């Protein structure tokens, strides 16, 4: 993965939890959870390190970060509440 964001878009960093203790037939939407989103890569790395340090090595859980785009709602939609 190339974590370098494109300069064309505003980016945020998702903190993701992967649960490997589920069976292989468990839907991915159950096995993967976005825990939170932060605005800097440094903060994402810190949070992932913190969360991974809290877990036991054999618990079947892993945290990682992923860069993603932030899509802001246009001002006119915010005013209409849509």
C-alpha positions in Angstrom: 0.0 0.0 0.0 1.3 3.4 -0.9 0.1 5.6 2.0 1.0 8.9 0.3 -2.3 10.8 -0.3 -3.0 12.4 -3.6 -2.8 16.2 -3.5 -6.1 16.4 -5.5 -8.2 15.3 -2.5 -8.5 16.0 1.2 -7.5 12.9 3.1 -8.1 11.4 6.5 -6.8 8.2 8.2 -9.1 5.4 9.3 -8.2 3.3 12.2 -9.4 -0.2 11.3 -9.9 -3.3 13.4 -9.7 -6.8 11.8 -11.1 -9.7 13.7 -9.5 -12.9 12.5 -11.1 -15.1 15.2 -14.4 -15.4 13.2 -14.9 -18.3 10.9 -14.0 -17.9 7.2 -17.6 -17.8 6.2 -18.3 -14.8 8.4 -19.1 -11.7 6.3 -16.3 -9.2 6.0 -18.6 -6.5 7.3 -18.6 -8.4 10.6 -14.9 -9.0 10.7 -13.8 -5.5 9.9 -14.7 -2.3 11.8 -13.6 1.3 11.3 -12.9 2.3 14.9 -12.3 6.0 14.2 -11.0 8.5 11.7 -8.2 11.0 12.4 -6.7 13.8 10.4 -3.0 13.0 10.5 -0.9 10.0 9.6 1.1 10.5 12.7 -2.0 10.3 14.9 -3.2 7.2 13.0 0.2 5.5 13.6 0.2 6.4 17.3 -3.4 5.1 17.8 -2.7 1.8 15.9 0.5 1.3 18.0 -1.4 2.0 21.2 -4.3 -0.4 20.3 -2.1 -3.2 19.2 0.0 -2.9 22.4 -3.2 -3.4 24.5 -4.2 -6.6 22.9 -2.8 -10.1 23.5 -0.8 -11.7 20.7 -3.2 -14.6 20.2 -6.6 -12.7 20.4 -7.2 -12.8 16.7 -7.5 -9.0 16.5 -5.3 -6.6 14.6 -5.5 -2.8 14.2 -4.1 -0.9 11.2 -4.6 2.4 9.5 -5.7 3.2 6.0 -5.7 6.5 4.2 -9.0 7.5 2.7 -10.7 10.5 1.1 -12.9 12.9 3.0 -16.0 14.0 1.1 -17.4 17.1 2.6 -21.0 17.9 2.1 -21.5 21.0 -0.2 -22.6 24.0 1.8 -26.0 24.2 0.0 -26.8 20.6 1.1 -25.8 21.4 4.7 -28.2 24.4 4.7 -31.0 22.1 3.4 -30.1 19.4 5.9 -29.7 16.7 3.2 
